[in-house]
Amino acid sequence: MIQSISILAGRNKTGKTEKFERLDIHCGEIIGIVGPTGSGKSALIEDIEQLAQRDTTTNRQILLNGRIPDPDLRYDPKKKLIAQLSQNMNFLADMSVEEFLKLHAKCRGKNPNLVDQVIEAANALTGEPIRKDMNLTILSGGQSRSLMVADVAFISDSPIVLIDEIENAGIKKHEALKLLSGNGKIILVVTHDPILALMTKRRIIMKTGGVEKVIATTEKEMELSVHLTRIDQELLQIREKVRHGQEITSSFFNAETLSPEFAE
Ligand SMILES: Nc1ncnc2c1ncn2[C@@H]1O[C@H](COP(=O)(O)OP(=O)(O)OP(=O)(O)O)[C@@H](O)[C@H]1O
């Protein structure tokens, strides 16, 4: 049972020791990773993914439950505790959504009847419904991402989830994060998106390949995140309507989240 992961400081790109000693992240926590392009966000995620032991370019060390992890956890795919979701992931298998989910459930020792629940959860995250009989390869970016999120939540069931930028995927991010963070998982989310960044309790600020500081999210920032989520959901609905050739009706112009100058 994973209670915590700890990141022990390594070196930034200039070889300087990072500006923290040790960061403990506990189960049930969602933590953000922010910073400009090339600041080392993905490298930090990779260190966690590989359970780095001072053997990567950053020289960081990762502990599980305060201890050096068993080497099996690093190298045996069956024992992997960490699931990763990223923008660039796509399904390549030539099989239907149902076949894939059943097969995956079987591999993970889960009940194959979970399939309906997974598809239902995925459909709550995307505006374009996924059907069981669809081939995986025809899913859109938003459908693929939603299915991956639901799969990680119900089938992969890994205690640690690393998310590398899901913002542009056209899915309901807030709901996706809520779904994933159920059951006390540890979630690390790399993001340029203020909605996701401000939903987390703490965020790691990256600079020049190193951790610069860790900021606790304030109450005001959390309130802002809720407001931004409402705007985002309306934007998602408007985007779907425009994509499907529909007109934008007055209900959207009256929406309280939009600026007053657009209200009718
Ligand atoms: N501490 C470090 N020491 C040496 N090289 C590093 C370190 N951290 C990151 N790098 C290297 O710097 C490059 C950029 O890092 P990375 O891809 O992690 O940045 P990023 O913040 O994820 O960027 P983007 O937002 O563009 O995805 C990579 O080649 C990575 O291997």
Ligand as a Chemical Component Dictionary entry (heavy atoms), coordinates in Angstrom:
data_LIG
# 
_chem_comp.id                   LIG 
_chem_comp.type                 NON-POLYMER 
_chem_comp.pdbx_formal_charge   0 
_chem_comp.three_letter_code    LIG 
# 
loop_
_chem_comp_atom.comp_id 
_chem_comp_atom.atom_id 
_chem_comp_atom.alt_atom_id 
_chem_comp_atom.type_symbol 
_chem_comp_atom.charge 
_chem_comp_atom.model_Cartn_x 
_chem_comp_atom.model_Cartn_y 
_chem_comp_atom.model_Cartn_z 
_chem_comp_atom.pdbx_ordinal 
LIG N1  N1  N 0 18.142 18.704 -14.000 1  
LIG C1  C1  C 0 18.469 18.532 -15.285 2  
LIG N2  N2  N 0 19.752 18.298 -15.651 3  
LIG C2  C2  C 0 20.085 18.125 -16.958 4  
LIG N3  N3  N 0 19.198 18.159 -17.983 5  
LIG C3  C3  C 0 17.915 18.394 -17.672 6  
LIG C4  C4  C 0 17.469 18.587 -16.324 7  
LIG N4  N4  N 0 16.133 18.785 -16.313 8  
LIG C5  C5  C 0 15.749 18.734 -17.612 9  
LIG N5  N5  N 0 16.796 18.497 -18.424 10 
LIG C6  C6  C 0 16.773 18.393 -19.895 11 
LIG O1  O1  O 0 16.269 19.624 -20.421 12 
LIG C7  C7  C 0 15.427 19.396 -21.531 13 
LIG C8  C8  C 0 14.065 20.051 -21.300 14 
LIG O2  O2  O 0 13.453 19.444 -20.162 15 
LIG P1  P1  P 0 11.932 18.967 -20.136 16 
LIG O3  O3  O 0 11.545 18.345 -21.431 17 
LIG O4  O4  O 0 11.743 18.156 -18.910 18 
LIG O5  O5  O 0 11.200 20.379 -20.000 19 
LIG P2  P2  P 0 9.643  20.690 -19.943 20 
LIG O6  O6  O 0 9.473  21.711 -18.871 21 
LIG O7  O7  O 0 8.885  19.432 -19.811 22 
LIG O8  O8  O 0 9.400  21.348 -21.355 23 
LIG P3  P3  P 0 8.042  21.438 -22.242 24 
LIG O9  O9  O 0 7.112  22.355 -21.516 25 
LIG O10 O10 O 0 8.543  22.002 -23.522 26 
LIG O11 O11 O 0 7.541  20.031 -22.393 27 
LIG C9  C9  C 0 15.357 17.904 -21.718 28 
LIG O12 O12 O 0 16.252 17.516 -22.720 29 
LIG C10 C10 C 0 15.780 17.346 -20.362 30 
LIG O13 O13 O 0 16.391 16.076 -20.462 31 
# 
loop_
_chem_comp_bond.comp_id 
_chem_comp_bond.atom_id_1 
_chem_comp_bond.atom_id_2 
_chem_comp_bond.value_order 
_chem_comp_bond.pdbx_ordinal 
LIG N1  C1  SING 1  
LIG C1  N2  SING 2  
LIG C1  C4  DOUB 3  
LIG N2  C2  DOUB 4  
LIG C2  N3  SING 5  
LIG N3  C3  DOUB 6  
LIG C3  C4  SING 7  
LIG C3  N5  SING 8  
LIG C4  N4  SING 9  
LIG N4  C5  DOUB 10 
LIG C5  N5  SING 11 
LIG N5  C6  SING 12 
LIG C6  O1  SING 13 
LIG C6  C10 SING 14 
LIG O1  C7  SING 15 
LIG C7  C8  SING 16 
LIG C7  C9  SING 17 
LIG C8  O2  SING 18 
LIG O2  P1  SING 19 
LIG P1  O3  DOUB 20 
LIG P1  O4  SING 21 
LIG P1  O5  SING 22 
LIG O5  P2  SING 23 
LIG P2  O6  DOUB 24 
LIG P2  O7  SING 25 
LIG P2  O8  SING 26 
LIG O8  P3  SING 27 
LIG P3  O9  DOUB 28 
LIG P3  O10 SING 29 
LIG P3  O11 SING 30 
LIG C9  O12 SING 31 
LIG C9  C10 SING 32 
LIG C10 O13 SING 33 
# 
